[in-house]
Amino acid sequence: MSSIAATASTSQVPAPPPRRLPAADSTPRSAEGRLVSEEVYWTEYYLESDHHYEWNNGRLEEKPVSDYETFLVYAWFAELVRHFLRTHPCAQMVGLEMGFRLPLPSGAVIRKPDFGVVRHDNPQPLLPLDCSYHGVFDLCIEALSDQERSGIERDTVIKKAEYAAGGVPEYYILHKHPDHQAFYTRTSAGLYTPIAPQAGVICSRVLPGLQFRPTDLARRPELETLRDDPVYAGFVLPGWRADRERADAEAQAKRAAVKRADAEAQAKRKAVKRANAEAQAKREAVKRADAEAQRADAEAQRADAEAQAKREAENRANVEAQRAVEQTRRADAEAQARQRLEHDLAALQARLAQGQSDG
């Protein structure tokens, strides 16, 4: 163990009981603990396919294997970071056992974090053809293996001290059990201190805006369910959220258009109803006018009939009056004729009587 590891404070992650994996006869023999030079490590062991080795000041250290549930925690968190970096492309993340060299006071070590993050403003860029990183990761993440106590101590004590001394700004330890998870940030004194959760949420300083609930590492909710979670809404599937917001806006616009169309249709129906009512009123007024005209015509006809009757009565009266006048004239003529006859008769009688007296 390096002097830094020996003087490091005890890990804040309680160590679970060690469990050993059953040996497999077909597994190639491990070179764990072998002393090799750094040059030999880079040329013969760094890219070893059957075993993944780190190098601690001349000695090979085989990376332990995590169980499947811890892998699921690791995979969920890695996917969360990928979503964050898609939305906030401020860094690159690497895995695939990419190692980096830490020159420490006690000697150089070469570590392969389960995955690391390199910010774009890191003095040492991560180049496309790099098989190892030539700078210091800004964030290292290890999936804790609890198969052996040495593996637990390596992540929680030794690597913690090495990463802090080597200048890694943040260090996260993932595990299936929340009690064995840890999230550290490096102080100005070069020591790690746990990141204090704010309302149960861990906020990264290396990746501003990356935040998560440690409790979600155990639950591992589907990322689609995090789209509306205020903790993750800023970087999980923002395109979907923007599409949904656009769809909601379009739907809102359509509803508003439908509402306007309904209002216009309602106004048109009311206008048509009013026009129909006015037309009906006009028809009724015309009907009343026609009835009044008919009544006036009937009254005029009655008046004409009455006038005609009056004229006919007057004519009849005139005729009768004329007849009466004529009758009166005839009666007067007859009376005059009788008077003349009577006068003539009287004269005749008088002449006769005179004649007789003369005779």
ChimeraX attribute file (.defattr): number of C-alpha atoms within 10 A of each C-alpha:
attribute: neighborCount
match mode: 1-to-1
recipient: residues
	/A:1	10
	/A:2	18
	/A:3	14
	/A:4	20
	/A:5	19
	/A:6	12
	/A:7	11
	/A:8	15
	/A:9	14
	/A:10	13
	/A:11	16
	/A:12	14
	/A:13	17
	/A:14	12
	/A:15	15
	/A:16	15
	/A:17	10
	/A:18	13
	/A:19	11
	/A:20	9
	/A:21	8
	/A:22	6
	/A:23	7
	/A:24	7
	/A:25	7
	/A:26	6
	/A:27	9
	/A:28	9
	/A:29	9
	/A:30	14
	/A:31	14
	/A:32	16
	/A:33	14
	/A:34	12
	/A:35	16
	/A:36	17
	/A:37	13
	/A:38	20
	/A:39	11
	/A:40	12
	/A:41	20
	/A:42	16
	/A:43	10
	/A:44	11
	/A:45	20
	/A:46	24
	/A:47	16
	/A:48	12
	/A:49	8
	/A:50	11
	/A:51	19
	/A:52	19
	/A:53	27
	/A:54	26
	/A:55	27
	/A:56	21
	/A:57	19
	/A:58	20
	/A:59	19
	/A:60	25
	/A:61	22
	/A:62	16
	/A:63	19
	/A:64	19
	/A:65	17
	/A:66	18
	/A:67	15
	/A:68	10
	/A:69	13
	/A:70	21
	/A:71	18
	/A:72	17
	/A:73	21
	/A:74	24
	/A:75	15
	/A:76	20
	/A:77	19
	/A:78	19
	/A:79	14
	/A:80	19
	/A:81	22
	/A:82	17
	/A:83	19
	/A:84	24
	/A:85	18
	/A:86	16
	/A:87	15
	/A:88	16
	/A:89	13
	/A:90	15
	/A:91	19
	/A:92	16
	/A:93	18
	/A:94	19
	/A:95	14
	/A:96	11
	/A:97	20
	/A:98	18
	/A:99	27
	/A:100	20
	/A:101	20
	/A:102	21
	/A:103	14
	/A:104	16
	/A:105	11
	/A:106	13
	/A:107	13
	/A:108	18
	/A:109	23
	/A:110	23
	/A:111	22
	/A:112	24
	/A:113	25
	/A:114	20
	/A:115	20
	/A:116	25
	/A:117	22
	/A:118	24
	/A:119	19
	/A:120	14
	/A:121	9
	/A:122	13
	/A:123	10
	/A:124	14
	/A:125	17
	/A:126	22
	/A:127	10
	/A:128	6
	/A:129	6
	/A:130	10
	/A:131	15
	/A:132	18
	/A:133	19
	/A:134	15
	/A:135	15
	/A:136	23
	/A:137	28
	/A:138	21
	/A:139	24
	/A:140	25
	/A:141	23
	/A:142	22
	/A:143	25
	/A:144	27
	/A:145	26
	/A:146	23
	/A:147	18
	/A:148	17
	/A:149	15
	/A:150	14
	/A:151	21
	/A:152	23
	/A:153	20
	/A:154	19
	/A:155	22
	/A:156	24
	/A:157	21
	/A:158	25
	/A:159	21
	/A:160	27
	/A:161	24
	/A:162	24
	/A:163	25
	/A:164	23
	/A:165	21
	/A:166	20
	/A:167	16
	/A:168	21
	/A:169	23
	/A:170	27
	/A:171	26
	/A:172	21
	/A:173	20
	/A:174	23
	/A:175	25
	/A:176	22
	/A:177	14
	/A:178	14
	/A:179	13
	/A:180	18
	/A:181	20
	/A:182	21
	/A:183	20
	/A:184	20
	/A:185	22
	/A:186	20
	/A:187	13
	/A:188	8
	/A:189	8
	/A:190	16
	/A:191	18
	/A:192	22
	/A:193	16
	/A:194	15
	/A:195	19
	/A:196	13
	/A:197	14
	/A:198	10
	/A:199	7
	/A:200	11
	/A:201	16
	/A:202	18
	/A:203	19
	/A:204	17
	/A:205	15
	/A:206	18
	/A:207	21
	/A:208	11
	/A:209	15
	/A:210	20
	/A:211	21
	/A:212	19
	/A:213	16
	/A:214	19
	/A:215	12
	/A:216	14
	/A:217	22
	/A:218	17
	/A:219	11
	/A:220	14
	/A:221	11
	/A:222	9
	/A:223	15
	/A:224	11
	/A:225	12
	/A:226	16
	/A:227	19
	/A:228	14
	/A:229	12
	/A:230	8
	/A:231	18
	/A:232	22
	/A:233	14
	/A:234	19
	/A:235	23
	/A:236	26
	/A:237	21
	/A:238	18
	/A:239	12
	/A:240	12
	/A:241	17
	/A:242	11
	/A:243	12
	/A:244	13
	/A:245	13
	/A:246	12
	/A:247	12
	/A:248	14
	/A:249	12
	/A:250	12
	/A:251	13
	/A:252	13
	/A:253	12
	/A:254	13
	/A:255	13
	/A:256	12
	/A:257	12
	/A:258	13
	/A:259	12
	/A:260	12
	/A:261	13
	/A:262	13
	/A:263	12
	/A:264	12
	/A:265	13
	/A:266	12
	/A:267	12
	/A:268	13
	/A:269	14
	/A:270	12
	/A:271	12
	/A:272	13
	/A:273	12
	/A:274	12
	/A:275	13
	/A:276	14
	/A:277	12
	/A:278	13
	/A:279	13
	/A:280	13
	/A:281	12
	/A:282	13
	/A:283	14
	/A:284	12
	/A:285	13
	/A:286	13
	/A:287	13
	/A:288	12
	/A:289	14
	/A:290	14
	/A:291	12
	/A:292	13
	/A:293	14
	/A:294	13
	/A:295	12
	/A:296	14
	/A:297	14
	/A:298	12
	/A:299	14
	/A:300	14
	/A:301	14
	/A:302	13
	/A:303	14
	/A:304	14
	/A:305	12
	/A:306	14
	/A:307	14
	/A:308	13
	/A:309	13
	/A:310	14
	/A:311	14
	/A:312	12
	/A:313	13
	/A:314	14
	/A:315	12
	/A:316	12
	/A:317	14
	/A:318	14
	/A:319	12
	/A:320	13
	/A:321	14
	/A:322	12
	/A:323	12
	/A:324	14
	/A:325	14
	/A:326	13
	/A:327	14
	/A:328	14
	/A:329	12
	/A:330	13
	/A:331	13
	/A:332	14
	/A:333	13
	/A:334	14
	/A:335	14
	/A:336	13
	/A:337	13
	/A:338	13
	/A:339	14
	/A:340	13
	/A:341	14
	/A:342	14
	/A:343	14
	/A:344	12
	/A:345	13
	/A:346	13
	/A:347	13
	/A:348	14
	/A:349	13
	/A:350	13
	/A:351	13
	/A:352	12
	/A:353	12
	/A:354	11
	/A:355	11
	/A:356	9
	/A:357	8
	/A:358	8
	/A:359	6
